[in-house]
Amino acid sequence: MTTTCFDVELQDGIAHLRLNRPEKRNSMVPEFWVELPEIVNTLHGNGEARVIVISSTGPHFTAGMDLGVFSSGNLGNGSVEVGRARANLRMQVLQLQETFSCLEKARMPVLAAIQGGCIGGGVDMISACDMRYCTENAFFCIQEINIGMTADVGTLQRLPKLIPEGIVRELAYTGRRLPAGRAREIGLVNEVFPSHDALIEGVMTVAREIAERSPLAVWGSKETLNYSRDHSVADSLNYIATWQTGMFQQTDMMESFTSQTEKRKPRFDDLAPLRKGL
């Protein structure tokens, strides 16, 4: 599957999404904001993918939102009454936010493989992923403050859940670059690799390990971790008790035990496709 902004490959349960506009530093043009949720929601719905990897091409992961989005007229309409135009602008910002929220809502984990610059909207995107990995030359920048605006597509909401709040505030107020080593030190990325090739190899190794596990158990783990992040311990314990009551079945557990006895890799069913409509 090829779109304007992505090359997509699905093999052995791993969906690999590559940003494919290196000559434009993979900036997020209007098509990007439509294509990413369409791709992710399709994978979420059909259940064939057990993990999603998002990587990029060229020297930089992404330069963030393309300035053409601001000048295209998509973020407001000067021909209508001010209150109505502002109400529409709010809805359009919510739509932009959903482009990355779908990564968080997907039934499978999403891994980000980052090289070079991860700027502006790139930080919004990787903050919504389950895990992040990068190259030694990678850096992260909350670019919005450098162009006179407040980040509004997820960075300021998700990043404080990943790294210390004081560091988020420093980055958000100053627009400074966060280098790869420091990103690893504060826990934004799981691992730093010496090159882009080593990065992709390392991230795909993790993806293959995830793809070999029960996709239902992995989905349950993601749901529970996301819920626990936003709720109290007591509420989260109650949630997992309810989840297990409905979702835990012995089929995958018995396959795990059987495969160990037979000295082979376990074979688990994919997630069931979601029904469309009623």
C-alpha positions as CSV (number, residue, x, y, z in Angstrom):
1,M,0.0,0.0,0.0
2,T,1.4,3.4,-1.0
3,T,0.0,6.8,-0.2
4,T,1.2,10.3,-0.6
5,C,3.1,10.3,2.7
6,F,3.6,6.7,3.6
7,D,4.8,3.3,2.3
8,V,3.0,0.5,4.2
9,E,4.0,-3.1,4.4
10,L,2.3,-5.8,6.4
11,Q,4.3,-9.0,6.9
12,D,4.3,-11.7,9.7
13,G,1.9,-9.6,11.8
14,I,4.1,-6.5,11.6
15,A,2.7,-3.4,9.9
16,H,5.6,-1.1,8.9
17,L,4.6,2.5,8.1
18,R,7.4,4.5,6.5
19,L,7.2,8.3,6.0
20,N,8.3,8.6,2.4
21,R,8.9,12.3,1.6
22,P,12.6,12.7,2.6
23,E,13.1,15.5,0.1
24,K,10.6,17.6,2.1
25,R,12.0,16.3,5.5
26,N,8.8,14.3,5.8
27,S,6.8,17.4,6.8
28,M,3.1,16.8,7.6
29,V,1.3,18.1,4.6
30,P,-2.6,18.1,4.5
31,E,-2.6,14.5,3.1
32,F,-0.7,13.2,6.1
33,W,-3.5,14.1,8.5
34,V,-5.9,12.1,6.5
35,E,-3.8,9.1,5.5
36,L,-2.3,8.3,9.0
37,P,-5.6,7.7,10.7
38,E,-7.0,5.9,7.7
39,I,-4.1,3.5,7.7
40,V,-4.1,3.0,11.5
41,N,-7.8,2.6,11.8
42,T,-7.8,0.0,9.0
43,L,-5.2,-2.0,10.8
44,H,-7.1,-1.6,14.0
45,G,-10.2,-2.8,12.4
46,N,-9.0,-5.8,10.4
47,G,-6.9,-7.3,13.2
48,E,-4.2,-8.8,11.0
49,A,-1.4,-6.6,12.4
50,R,-0.1,-7.5,15.9
51,V,2.2,-4.5,16.1
52,I,2.8,-1.3,14.2
53,V,6.2,0.2,13.5
54,I,6.5,3.8,12.3
55,S,9.8,4.8,10.7
56,S,11.0,7.4,8.2
57,T,13.3,7.9,5.3
58,G,16.0,10.5,4.7
59,P,18.1,12.4,7.3
60,H,15.2,13.4,9.5
61,F,12.2,11.6,11.0
62,T,9.9,14.6,10.4
63,A,10.1,18.4,10.3
64,G,6.5,18.5,11.7
65,M,3.5,20.3,10.4
66,D,4.0,21.7,6.9
67,L,3.4,25.5,6.8
68,G,1.1,24.9,3.9
69,V,-1.5,23.5,6.4
70,F,-1.6,26.9,8.0
71,S,-2.0,28.8,4.7
72,S,-4.3,26.4,2.9
73,G,-7.4,27.7,4.5
74,N,-8.1,24.4,6.3
75,L,-7.7,25.9,9.7
76,G,-10.4,28.6,9.5
77,N,-12.8,30.3,7.1
78,G,-12.7,34.1,7.0
79,S,-16.0,34.3,5.0
80,V,-18.3,33.3,7.9
81,E,-19.2,35.0,11.2
82,V,-16.4,35.0,13.7
83,G,-18.1,32.8,16.4
84,R,-19.0,30.1,13.8
85,A,-15.5,30.3,12.3
86,R,-13.9,29.8,15.7
87,A,-16.2,26.9,16.5
88,N,-15.2,25.2,13.3
89,L,-11.5,25.9,14.1
90,R,-12.0,24.1,17.4
91,M,-13.5,21.1,15.5
92,Q,-10.6,21.1,13.1
93,V,-8.0,21.0,15.9
94,L,-9.8,18.1,17.4
95,Q,-9.6,16.3,14.1
96,L,-5.9,16.9,14.0
97,Q,-5.6,15.5,17.5
98,E,-7.4,12.4,16.4
99,T,-4.6,11.7,13.8
100,F,-2.4,10.8,16.7
101,S,-4.9,9.7,19.3
102,C,-5.7,6.7,16.9
103,L,-2.2,5.4,17.7
104,E,-3.1,5.3,21.4
105,K,-6.5,3.7,20.7
106,A,-5.2,1.0,18.3
107,R,-5.6,-2.6,19.5
108,M,-1.9,-3.3,18.9
109,P,1.3,-1.6,20.2
110,V,2.8,1.2,18.1
111,L,6.7,1.5,18.0
112,A,8.4,4.7,16.7
113,A,11.8,4.4,15.1
114,I,13.3,8.0,15.0
115,Q,16.3,9.3,13.2
116,G,17.5,12.9,12.9
117,G,15.1,15.6,13.7
118,C,11.7,14.9,15.4
119,I,10.2,18.3,15.4
120,G,6.9,19.9,16.3
121,G,4.1,17.5,15.2
122,G,6.7,14.7,15.2
123,V,6.8,15.0,19.0
124,D,3.0,14.9,19.1
125,M,3.1,11.7,17.1
126,I,5.8,9.8,19.0
127,S,4.2,10.8,22.3
128,A,1.1,8.8,21.4
129,C,3.2,5.7,20.6
130,D,3.8,2.8,23.0
131,M,7.6,2.9,22.7
132,R,10.2,5.1,21.1
133,Y,13.7,4.3,19.8
134,C,16.1,6.6,18.1
135,T,19.5,7.0,16.5
136,E,22.5,8.8,18.1
137,N,21.9,11.8,15.9
138,A,18.3,12.2,16.7
139,F,16.9,15.2,18.5
140,F,13.4,16.3,19.7
141,C,12.0,19.8,19.6
142,I,8.7,21.3,20.7
143,Q,8.9,23.6,17.8
144,E,5.6,25.4,18.2
145,I,6.9,27.9,20.8
146,N,9.6,28.9,18.3
147,I,6.9,30.0,15.8
148,G,4.8,31.8,18.3
149,M,2.1,29.2,19.2
150,T,1.2,26.7,21.8
151,A,1.5,23.0,20.9
152,D,-2.0,21.7,20.6
153,V,-2.0,18.2,19.1
154,G,-0.9,16.1,22.1
155,T,2.6,16.9,23.2
156,L,1.7,18.9,26.3
157,Q,-0.9,16.3,27.3
158,R,1.1,13.1,26.8
159,L,4.8,14.1,27.3
160,P,4.4,14.8,31.1
161,K,3.2,11.2,31.4
162,L,6.5,10.0,29.9
163,I,9.2,12.3,31.3
164,P,9.5,14.6,34.3
165,E,7.2,17.6,34.1
166,G,9.9,20.1,34.8
167,I,11.8,18.9,31.7
168,V,8.6,19.1,29.6
169,R,8.1,22.7,30.7
170,E,11.7,23.7,29.9
171,L,11.4,22.2,26.4
172,A,7.9,23.7,25.9
173,Y,8.9,27.2,27.0
174,T,12.3,27.4,25.3
175,G,12.0,25.3,22.2
176,R,15.4,23.8,22.9
177,R,16.5,20.6,21.2
178,L,16.6,17.4,23.3
179,P,19.4,15.2,22.1
180,A,19.2,11.5,21.9
181,G,21.5,10.7,24.9
182,R,19.4,13.0,27.1
183,A,16.2,11.5,25.7
184,R,17.4,8.0,26.8
185,E,18.5,9.3,30.2
186,I,15.1,10.7,31.0
187,G,13.2,7.7,29.6
188,L,11.7,9.2,26.5
189,V,13.3,6.6,24.3
190,N,14.0,3.0,25.3
191,E,17.3,2.6,23.4
192,V,19.7,4.6,21.2
193,F,21.2,3.0,18.1
194,P,24.4,4.0,16.2
195,S,22.8,4.2,12.8
196,H,19.5,4.1,11.0
197,D,20.0,0.6,9.8
198,A,20.8,-0.6,13.3
199,L,17.7,1.3,14.6
200,I,15.3,-0.4,12.1
201,E,16.9,-3.8,12.9
202,G,16.6,-3.3,16.6
203,V,13.0,-2.0,16.5
204,M,11.9,-4.8,14.2
205,T,13.4,-7.3,16.6
206,V,11.2,-6.0,19.4
207,A,8.2,-6.0,17.0
208,R,8.8,-9.6,16.1
209,E,8.9,-10.5,19.8
210,I,5.6,-8.8,20.4
211,A,4.0,-10.4,17.3
212,E,4.8,-13.8,18.7
213,R,2.8,-13.2,21.8
214,S,-1.0,-13.6,22.2
215,P,-2.4,-10.6,20.4
216,L,-5.4,-10.6,22.8
217,A,-3.1,-10.6,25.9
218,V,-1.0,-7.8,24.3
219,W,-4.1,-5.8,23.6
220,G,-5.3,-6.3,27.2
221,S,-1.9,-5.1,28.4
222,K,-2.1,-2.0,26.3
223,E,-5.6,-1.2,27.4
224,T,-4.8,-1.7,31.0
225,L,-1.6,0.4,30.9
226,N,-3.4,3.2,29.2
227,Y,-6.3,3.1,31.6
228,S,-3.9,2.9,34.6
229,R,-2.0,6.0,33.4
230,D,-5.1,8.1,33.6
231,H,-6.9,6.6,36.7
232,S,-6.2,5.7,40.3
233,V,-4.7,2.4,41.4
234,A,-8.1,1.3,42.8
235,D,-10.0,2.2,39.7
236,S,-7.4,0.4,37.5
237,L,-7.5,-2.8,39.6
238,N,-11.3,-2.8,39.2
239,Y,-10.9,-2.2,35.4
240,I,-8.5,-5.2,34.9
241,A,-10.8,-7.4,37.0
242,T,-13.6,-6.5,34.6
243,W,-11.4,-7.0,31.6
244,Q,-10.2,-10.4,32.7
245,T,-13.8,-11.5,33.5
246,G,-14.8,-10.9,29.9
247,M,-11.6,-11.3,27.8
248,F,-9.5,-13.9,29.5
249,Q,-10.0,-17.4,28.1
250,Q,-7.8,-20.5,28.4
251,T,-7.2,-21.0,24.7
252,D,-4.1,-18.9,24.3
253,M,-2.7,-20.0,27.7
254,M,-3.1,-23.6,26.8
255,E,-1.3,-23.0,23.5
256,S,1.5,-21.3,25.3
257,F,1.9,-24.4,27.6
258,T,1.6,-26.8,24.7
259,S,4.2,-25.0,22.5
260,Q,6.7,-25.1,25.4
261,T,6.1,-28.8,25.9
262,E,6.5,-29.4,22.1
263,K,9.5,-27.0,21.9
264,R,8.0,-24.8,19.2
265,K,6.8,-21.3,18.9
266,P,3.1,-20.8,19.9
267,R,0.5,-20.2,17.2
268,F,-2.2,-17.7,18.2
269,D,-5.2,-16.5,16.2
270,D,-5.2,-12.9,15.0
271,L,-7.6,-10.5,16.6
272,A,-11.1,-10.8,15.2
273,P,-12.0,-8.1,12.6
274,L,-14.3,-5.4,13.9
275,R,-17.7,-5.3,12.3
276,K,-18.5,-2.2,10.3
277,G,-21.8,-0.5,10.9
278,L,-24.6,-2.1,12.9
